Amino acid sequence: MRHFIYAHWPLFFGLYGGVVLSLVVIGISAEQGWLSYIPLATAVLLILVFYLLATLWSAHQLYDTNGINPHHILFDMGRIQIGDTFAFIDVGYRRRALALSRRLTTGRIIVLDVYNPQWTTSKALVRLRTRMPTSPADPRLSFREASVDMLPLPDKSVPAVILCQIVSEFWQHGDRLALLQEINRILTPNGRLLLAERTRSQTNWLVMGPAAFTLKTEQEWKQLLQQAGFIVRRTQERSGLIQCFRADKPTTAEAHQLALELAFDT
């Protein structure tokens, strides 16, 4: 969680500063007899304290090792075995890929870093990458540079791909779709795309406030996956904070059926 706090320090600084300022206003108002300001400042104080604690709780759930661990949920949803080789799409976190590598024996994770400062403009991500762990000398891990429209793997070469809070780092719909379509290309028929993203859930509305409006709904993620050529097989929500999807690349027969259905719908 400390890496999340470091990456988002302006947010925490603002919330903490607001708490201190509210306390100062309450103190001065009480001393000067400005009683009408005290209820308003108290209300602001309570709201800021709530969002500060809620943000810390969600960060603990999503990023601490004793939290939700969405990357491990995706690993289990994909029924990945200890000897399998699969791809892990990343933008510089690396810690989740390192954690999953410990679950393998003869298997291998191909970590594809698709970070591009022109497409992923988050300042928090830039700060997070400064604390990116170095690549270990581990035969279970292979690190490669990539881009959303060019993953350095052959067609139909991996049985599973994991993306844990990665697609949402790209703000443009076209970049998100291009990445998912490129994943479709490298997956074997019936291969598994395992995706975890925060959605516009009731819990996220409470935790994030108006910022939750920037999140996609569960249905919007399903539509994006289907647009990229996947069949959504299973979804799983954890603590109302994050939604996990398993979407499979269709077999040849399923692809023909989908094409007919799309043609009929249009």
N, C-alpha and C positions, 0 to 999 in steps of 0.2 A: 504493500500500500504506500510505502514511503516514496516509491518511484512515481506513483500517480500524483501524490501531493506535490512533489517537486515539479512535475510536468505542468500541473495546473495551479501553481503557486499564486498567480494573480487572482484567481477565484477565491482561494482560501484567505488571501490577504485582504480582499475586499469584504468578505463576510466577517472576518475577525475585526477588521477596522470598523465596520458598521456596528458591531456589538459594542466595542469600546466607545464609539461616538454616542451611541444611544444611552449608555450608562452615564457618560459625561453630561448629556442633555438632561437626563433625569435628575442627576445630582444638582446641577446648576438651577434647574427649574424649582426643585424643592427648597433650595437655599434662598432663592429670590422671590419665592411665593408665586411663581407662574404655574399655578396648579393645572391650568387647562392644557399645558404641554405634556404633563406627566402621562396621562392615559395614551396619548398618541405615541410618545417615545417608548412606552412600555410595550405597546402592540408591535411596533417596529422591532424592538429588541427580541420579543418572543418569536417573531417570524424569522429573523436572522439566525437565532440560535437553533430553531428547528431545521432550517436549510443547511446550516453548518453540520449539525449532527447527522442529518439524513444523507448528506454528501459523503461524510466519513463512513457511515454504515454501508452505503452502496459501494464505495471504493473497497472496503474490507471484503464484502461479499464477492466482488468481481475479480479482485487482484491478489488477495492474500491466499496463501497456500491452504489455509483452513477455511476458505470461503466456498463459493459455489464451484469453482474450477470448471468453467464452461468448456475448456479444451479437453478435459478428461471426459466430460459428458459426450462430446462429439466423437471422441475416440471409441467410446463404448457403443454409441448409436451406430457407428459404422462397422461394428464388429471386426475391428482391425485386430489381427493376430500378432503375436510377438515376433514372428518371422517375416511379416509383410513389409513391403516397400511402398511408401506413399509420399505425396507432396504436401507441404505445409506452406501456405501463402502468408507472407509476413511483410511488415513495413519497418522492422527494426526492433521489435520487442525481444525476440529470441528466447526469452525466459520460458515461454510456453512450449516452444519446440524442444528446449533442453529438458523440460519436465517430462514431456511425452517420450523422449528418447530413452529414459530410464525404464520405460515399460517394455522395451524391445530387447531381444537377445540377438538373433541374426538378422533382424529387420533393419530397415534404413529409412530415414526421413530426409527427403530432398527439400531444403528450405529455400524458397524463392522470394527474394526481397524485391517487391514491386514499388518501393518508395520512389517518388518523383516530386521534388519541391514545387513543380508547376501544377501538379494535379492534386497533391495532398498538401494543402496550404495551412494546416493546423500548426500554430506556434507551439502548442503543447507537445505535438509529435516531434517537432524539432528538438525541444528540450529533452524529451524522453530518449531520443536517439543518442544524445551525448552520454547517456549512461547505459548504452547498449553493451551487454557482455561480449567479450571477445569470443571468436569461434574456437571451441575446444578441439583438441586432437582426438576425435572420437569417430571410429569407423561407422557408427550408426547415424552420423550426421553429415550432410553435404550441403554447403551454402553456395548459392548462385545468385547473381544479379539478374533481374528480369524486368519486364514492363507489362502493363495491363494488356497490351495487344500483341505481346510476343513472349510467351513462356518458353524457356530453352529446354523443351522436352518434345520428343516425337509424338506423332498422333497415336492415340490409343495405347499409351505406354504405362499408365499408373491406374491402380484399381480404386484409389480414394484420394481425395483432396480435402484438406481442412482449412477453413478460414474462420478465425475467431476474432470478431469485431474488427475486420479489415475492410470489407466492402464499403462500409459507411465512412471510411476515411476519405473516399473519393466523392466529391460533392456533385459532380455532374452525372446525370443518368447515363449518358453515353459511355463514360469511362467504366461505370459499374457493369453495364451490359457487356462491354467489350471484354472485361476481365472474366465474367462468367462464361461467355461464349468461348473464350480461349481455354478455360478449364474444361469445358465440354469437349473440346478438340483433343486434349491430352488424356482424357479418361477412357478407359476401356468400356465397351458396351456393358451396360448394367453397373458401371462404376458409380461410386458414391461421392456426392458433393456434400460436405458436412459444414454447415454454416451456423454461426452464432452472432446475433445482433440484438441490441436493445430496441424495443418497439414502443409504440405509443400506448403503453398499458396504464392502468389506473395507478399502479405503484410508481411508475416513472413520472407520471404527472405530479404526484405528491413529492417525490424526491427532487425532481428537476425544475418544477414550476413551469413557467411559460417556455423554457428551453426545450421541453418535451415535444413541442409542436414541430421541431425540426426532425423528429424521428419518424420513420415509416411505420405504418401499421403492419400487423402480421399478414393481412391480406395483400398489401402492397408488395411485401417481400415474396410472397408466393407467386404473385403475378410476374415479378421480375425473373424469378427462377424459371417459370414456365416460358416466358419470352425468350430466355436463353436456351431453351430446348430440354429442360429437365422435368421430371415427374416428381412432385413432392410426395414422399412416402410417409413421412412421420414428422411431427413437431413436438417439442417439449418445452414448457415454460418453467423457469426456476425463480422462485421468490418474487415473481412479478417484475423482475429486473431485466431478464434476458430471455430471448426465444431461440431455441436450437432447432435447426431444420436438417432433415436428411432428404436430399433430392437425388434421384438416380438418373443417370444417362440412359435413355431408352434403348432397348434392343432394336434391331432392324425392323422387326414386325411392329413393335410399339411405335417406332418413329413414323412408319407409314400410316398407322392408325391416327396418330396425333396430327399429321399433315392433312388427313382427310377431315378431321374434326375442325381444324383451324379454317380450312377452305369452306366448310359448311357454315361456320360461324360468321365468316365475312360475307 
